[in-house]
Amino acid sequence: MFDRNNNGNNMLPFTNVDSESTSSVKLDEDQYEVYVNGTFIGRKTLKTQGEDLSDIDDFLRNQGFSDFTASVDGDHYTIHANQQDNDISNALSVYFNNR
């Protein structure tokens, strides 16, 4: 039969694995679409565990921008800027092109 040492148990190994469940296993790379005030600017790919979406915020602050908020919704990273939205968009375009 299938397994001579199964003691009458005809179950295959791992039959209790829930194939329908969704797990939070990190894929090789997580990718987010970045928007400033609703306008698509570029994609941020997190290639290593040390990278985070807050790297974008840090970059903007290092460029002198402080009047913005950011939020994550699924694979969208949305930045809301009260002023200087064109300047922030331009800075992020350079940031994404250099990565």
PyMOL commands that set and color helices and strands:
alter all, ss='L'
color gray80, all
select helices_A, chain A and resi 54-62+85-98
alter helices_A, ss='H'
color red, helices_A
select strands_A, chain A and resi 30-36+39-46+68-73+76-81
alter strands_A, ss='S'
color yellow, strands_A
deselect
rebuild
show_as cartoon
